[in-house]
Amino acid sequence: MTTDSPYVDFRSGGYYVAGTRVSLDSIVYSFRSGDSPETIQRNFNTLTLEQVYGAIAFYLRNQDEVDRNILDGEAALRRLVPSLSQRNPALWERLQSARVQAGHIA
């Protein structure tokens, strides 16, 4: 898959801010949570504000495709990394018990 943007590359199965190791996913998560481009740039200080705006514009223009790629990556991660309840059931039970005792019933 290729992109038509000077701000975003597609490599290793994912989207990245062109010429950087910053994933587009990380920009999208921050943008979706309401962070402004200026805040995103401060959080990823290796990026210029122009790169952040370009990455957001790319996302908005290709939202369905990028969202599908993010969902596919999250599903692959869930398959590769078992949940804590599967890896360490005893610890999971202790955490659940602590949540209940703290009033944060899960």
CNS distance restraints for C-alpha pairs under 8 A (distance, minus, plus):
assign (resid   1 and name CA) (resid  10 and name CA) 6.49 0.50 0.50
assign (resid   2 and name CA) (resid   9 and name CA) 7.16 0.50 0.50
assign (resid   2 and name CA) (resid  10 and name CA) 5.87 0.50 0.50
assign (resid   3 and name CA) (resid   8 and name CA) 6.81 0.50 0.50
assign (resid   3 and name CA) (resid   9 and name CA) 6.16 0.50 0.50
assign (resid   3 and name CA) (resid  10 and name CA) 6.53 0.50 0.50
assign (resid   5 and name CA) (resid   9 and name CA) 7.50 0.50 0.50
assign (resid   5 and name CA) (resid  58 and name CA) 7.00 0.50 0.50
assign (resid   6 and name CA) (resid  18 and name CA) 6.72 0.50 0.50
assign (resid   7 and name CA) (resid  17 and name CA) 5.75 0.50 0.50
assign (resid   7 and name CA) (resid  18 and name CA) 5.00 0.50 0.50
assign (resid   7 and name CA) (resid  51 and name CA) 5.98 0.50 0.50
assign (resid   7 and name CA) (resid  54 and name CA) 5.41 0.50 0.50
assign (resid   7 and name CA) (resid  55 and name CA) 5.73 0.50 0.50
assign (resid   7 and name CA) (resid  58 and name CA) 7.62 0.50 0.50
assign (resid   8 and name CA) (resid  15 and name CA) 6.52 0.50 0.50
assign (resid   8 and name CA) (resid  16 and name CA) 5.56 0.50 0.50
assign (resid   8 and name CA) (resid  17 and name CA) 4.59 0.50 0.50
assign (resid   8 and name CA) (resid  18 and name CA) 4.54 0.50 0.50
assign (resid   8 and name CA) (resid  24 and name CA) 7.59 0.50 0.50
assign (resid   8 and name CA) (resid  54 and name CA) 7.81 0.50 0.50
assign (resid   8 and name CA) (resid  55 and name CA) 6.17 0.50 0.50
assign (resid   8 and name CA) (resid  58 and name CA) 7.21 0.50 0.50
assign (resid   9 and name CA) (resid  15 and name CA) 5.63 0.50 0.50
assign (resid   9 and name CA) (resid  16 and name CA) 5.27 0.50 0.50
assign (resid   9 and name CA) (resid  17 and name CA) 6.24 0.50 0.50
assign (resid   9 and name CA) (resid  18 and name CA) 5.03 0.50 0.50
assign (resid   9 and name CA) (resid  19 and name CA) 7.76 0.50 0.50
assign (resid  10 and name CA) (resid  14 and name CA) 5.53 0.50 0.50
assign (resid  10 and name CA) (resid  15 and name CA) 4.48 0.50 0.50
assign (resid  10 and name CA) (resid  16 and name CA) 6.31 0.50 0.50
assign (resid  11 and name CA) (resid  15 and name CA) 6.35 0.50 0.50
assign (resid  11 and name CA) (resid  16 and name CA) 7.35 0.50 0.50
assign (resid  14 and name CA) (resid  23 and name CA) 7.50 0.50 0.50
assign (resid  14 and name CA) (resid  24 and name CA) 7.99 0.50 0.50
assign (resid  14 and name CA) (resid  69 and name CA) 7.04 0.50 0.50
assign (resid  15 and name CA) (resid  23 and name CA) 5.96 0.50 0.50
assign (resid  15 and name CA) (resid  24 and name CA) 5.32 0.50 0.50
assign (resid  15 and name CA) (resid  25 and name CA) 7.25 0.50 0.50
assign (resid  15 and name CA) (resid  66 and name CA) 7.83 0.50 0.50
assign (resid  16 and name CA) (resid  20 and name CA) 6.87 0.50 0.50
assign (resid  16 and name CA) (resid  21 and name CA) 6.55 0.50 0.50
assign (resid  16 and name CA) (resid  22 and name CA) 5.66 0.50 0.50
assign (resid  16 and name CA) (resid  23 and name CA) 4.17 0.50 0.50
assign (resid  16 and name CA) (resid  24 and name CA) 4.81 0.50 0.50
assign (resid  16 and name CA) (resid  25 and name CA) 7.83 0.50 0.50
assign (resid  17 and name CA) (resid  21 and name CA) 7.12 0.50 0.50
assign (resid  17 and name CA) (resid  22 and name CA) 5.70 0.50 0.50
assign (resid  17 and name CA) (resid  23 and name CA) 6.12 0.50 0.50
assign (resid  17 and name CA) (resid  24 and name CA) 5.91 0.50 0.50
assign (resid  17 and name CA) (resid  51 and name CA) 7.14 0.50 0.50
assign (resid  17 and name CA) (resid  55 and name CA) 6.46 0.50 0.50
assign (resid  22 and name CA) (resid  26 and name CA) 7.23 0.50 0.50
assign (resid  23 and name CA) (resid  27 and name CA) 6.97 0.50 0.50
assign (resid  24 and name CA) (resid  28 and name CA) 6.09 0.50 0.50
assign (resid  24 and name CA) (resid  55 and name CA) 6.88 0.50 0.50
assign (resid  25 and name CA) (resid  29 and name CA) 6.07 0.50 0.50
assign (resid  25 and name CA) (resid  70 and name CA) 6.55 0.50 0.50
assign (resid  26 and name CA) (resid  30 and name CA) 6.28 0.50 0.50
assign (resid  27 and name CA) (resid  31 and name CA) 6.06 0.50 0.50
assign (resid  27 and name CA) (resid  40 and name CA) 6.98 0.50 0.50
assign (resid  27 and name CA) (resid  52 and name CA) 7.57 0.50 0.50
assign (resid  27 and name CA) (resid  55 and name CA) 7.54 0.50 0.50
assign (resid  27 and name CA) (resid  56 and name CA) 7.46 0.50 0.50
assign (resid  28 and name CA) (resid  32 and name CA) 5.92 0.50 0.50
assign (resid  28 and name CA) (resid  56 and name CA) 7.24 0.50 0.50
assign (resid  28 and name CA) (resid  59 and name CA) 7.40 0.50 0.50
assign (resid  29 and name CA) (resid  33 and name CA) 6.25 0.50 0.50
assign (resid  30 and name CA) (resid  34 and name CA) 6.69 0.50 0.50
assign (resid  30 and name CA) (resid  35 and name CA) 5.61 0.50 0.50
assign (resid  30 and name CA) (resid  40 and name CA) 6.70 0.50 0.50
assign (resid  31 and name CA) (resid  35 and name CA) 5.11 0.50 0.50
assign (resid  31 and name CA) (resid  36 and name CA) 6.73 0.50 0.50
assign (resid  31 and name CA) (resid  37 and name CA) 7.48 0.50 0.50
assign (resid  31 and name CA) (resid  40 and name CA) 7.53 0.50 0.50
assign (resid  31 and name CA) (resid  56 and name CA) 7.76 0.50 0.50
assign (resid  35 and name CA) (resid  39 and name CA) 5.84 0.50 0.50
assign (resid  35 and name CA) (resid  40 and name CA) 6.28 0.50 0.50
assign (resid  36 and name CA) (resid  40 and name CA) 6.22 0.50 0.50
assign (resid  37 and name CA) (resid  41 and name CA) 6.07 0.50 0.50
assign (resid  37 and name CA) (resid  49 and name CA) 6.95 0.50 0.50
assign (resid  37 and name CA) (resid  52 and name CA) 6.15 0.50 0.50
assign (resid  37 and name CA) (resid  53 and name CA) 6.39 0.50 0.50
assign (resid  38 and name CA) (resid  42 and name CA) 6.28 0.50 0.50
assign (resid  38 and name CA) (resid  49 and name CA) 6.66 0.50 0.50
assign (resid  39 and name CA) (resid  43 and name CA) 6.19 0.50 0.50
assign (resid  40 and name CA) (resid  44 and name CA) 6.10 0.50 0.50
assign (resid  40 and name CA) (resid  52 and name CA) 7.22 0.50 0.50
assign (resid  41 and name CA) (resid  45 and name CA) 5.56 0.50 0.50
assign (resid  41 and name CA) (resid  46 and name CA) 7.90 0.50 0.50
assign (resid  41 and name CA) (resid  47 and name CA) 6.04 0.50 0.50
assign (resid  41 and name CA) (resid  48 and name CA) 6.49 0.50 0.50
assign (resid  41 and name CA) (resid  49 and name CA) 5.78 0.50 0.50
assign (resid  41 and name CA) (resid  52 and name CA) 6.41 0.50 0.50
assign (resid  47 and name CA) (resid  51 and name CA) 6.08 0.50 0.50
assign (resid  47 and name CA) (resid  52 and name CA) 6.80 0.50 0.50
assign (resid  48 and name CA) (resid  52 and name CA) 6.49 0.50 0.50
assign (resid  49 and name CA) (resid  53 and name CA) 6.21 0.50 0.50
assign (resid  50 and name CA) (resid  54 and name CA) 5.98 0.50 0.50
assign (resid  51 and name CA) (resid  55 and name CA) 6.00 0.50 0.50
assign (resid  52 and name CA) (resid  56 and name CA) 6.17 0.50 0.50
assign (resid  53 and name CA) (resid  57 and name CA) 6.06 0.50 0.50
assign (resid  54 and name CA) (resid  58 and name CA) 6.12 0.50 0.50
assign (resid  55 and name CA) (resid  59 and name CA) 6.18 0.50 0.50
assign (resid  56 and name CA) (resid  60 and name CA) 6.16 0.50 0.50
assign (resid  57 and name CA) (resid  61 and name CA) 6.14 0.50 0.50
assign (resid  58 and name CA) (resid  62 and name CA) 6.07 0.50 0.50
assign (resid  58 and name CA) (resid  63 and name CA) 7.97 0.50 0.50
assign (resid  59 and name CA) (resid  63 and name CA) 5.09 0.50 0.50
assign (resid  59 and name CA) (resid  66 and name CA) 6.55 0.50 0.50
assign (resid  62 and name CA) (resid  66 and name CA) 6.09 0.50 0.50
assign (resid  63 and name CA) (resid  67 and name CA) 5.82 0.50 0.50
assign (resid  64 and name CA) (resid  68 and name CA) 6.08 0.50 0.50
assign (resid  65 and name CA) (resid  69 and name CA) 6.25 0.50 0.50
assign (resid  66 and name CA) (resid  70 and name CA) 6.19 0.50 0.50
assign (resid  67 and name CA) (resid  71 and name CA) 6.16 0.50 0.50
assign (resid  68 and name CA) (resid  72 and name CA) 6.10 0.50 0.50
assign (resid  69 and name CA) (resid  73 and name CA) 6.17 0.50 0.50
assign (resid  70 and name CA) (resid  74 and name CA) 6.19 0.50 0.50
assign (resid  71 and name CA) (resid  75 and name CA) 6.14 0.50 0.50
assign (resid  72 and name CA) (resid  76 and name CA) 6.19 0.50 0.50
assign (resid  73 and name CA) (resid  77 and name CA) 6.18 0.50 0.50
assign (resid  74 and name CA) (resid  78 and name CA) 6.27 0.50 0.50
assign (resid  75 and name CA) (resid  79 and name CA) 6.34 0.50 0.50
assign (resid  76 and name CA) (resid  80 and name CA) 6.22 0.50 0.50
assign (resid  77 and name CA) (resid  81 and name CA) 5.85 0.50 0.50
assign (resid  78 and name CA) (resid  82 and name CA) 6.41 0.50 0.50
assign (resid  78 and name CA) (resid  83 and name CA) 7.55 0.50 0.50
assign (resid  82 and name CA) (resid  86 and name CA) 6.03 0.50 0.50
assign (resid  82 and name CA) (resid  87 and name CA) 6.24 0.50 0.50
assign (resid  83 and name CA) (resid  87 and name CA) 6.23 0.50 0.50
assign (resid  84 and name CA) (resid  88 and name CA) 5.62 0.50 0.50
assign (resid  84 and name CA) (resid  89 and name CA) 7.02 0.50 0.50
assign (resid  84 and name CA) (resid  91 and name CA) 7.92 0.50 0.50
assign (resid  84 and name CA) (resid  92 and name CA) 6.29 0.50 0.50
assign (resid  85 and name CA) (resid  89 and name CA) 4.76 0.50 0.50
assign (resid  85 and name CA) (resid  91 and name CA) 7.75 0.50 0.50
assign (resid  85 and name CA) (resid  92 and name CA) 5.15 0.50 0.50
assign (resid  85 and name CA) (resid  93 and name CA) 7.84 0.50 0.50
assign (resid  88 and name CA) (resid  92 and name CA) 6.25 0.50 0.50
assign (resid  89 and name CA) (resid  93 and name CA) 6.15 0.50 0.50
assign (resid  90 and name CA) (resid  94 and name CA) 6.37 0.50 0.50
assign (resid  91 and name CA) (resid  95 and name CA) 6.20 0.50 0.50
assign (resid  92 and name CA) (resid  96 and name CA) 6.16 0.50 0.50
assign (resid  93 and name CA) (resid  97 and name CA) 6.09 0.50 0.50
assign (resid  94 and name CA) (resid  98 and name CA) 6.13 0.50 0.50
assign (resid  95 and name CA) (resid  99 and name CA) 6.18 0.50 0.50
assign (resid  96 and name CA) (resid 100 and name CA) 6.32 0.50 0.50
assign (resid  96 and name CA) (resid 105 and name CA) 7.92 0.50 0.50
assign (resid  96 and name CA) (resid 106 and name CA) 7.15 0.50 0.50
assign (resid  97 and name CA) (resid 101 and name CA) 6.21 0.50 0.50
assign (resid  98 and name CA) (resid 102 and name CA) 6.06 0.50 0.50
assign (resid  99 and name CA) (resid 103 and name CA) 6.19 0.50 0.50
assign (resid  99 and name CA) (resid 104 and name CA) 4.88 0.50 0.50
assign (resid  99 and name CA) (resid 105 and name CA) 5.83 0.50 0.50
assign (resid  99 and name CA) (resid 106 and name CA) 7.04 0.50 0.50
assign (resid 100 and name CA) (resid 104 and name CA) 5.41 0.50 0.50
assign (resid 100 and name CA) (resid 105 and name CA) 4.66 0.50 0.50
assign (resid 100 and name CA) (resid 106 and name CA) 7.24 0.50 0.50
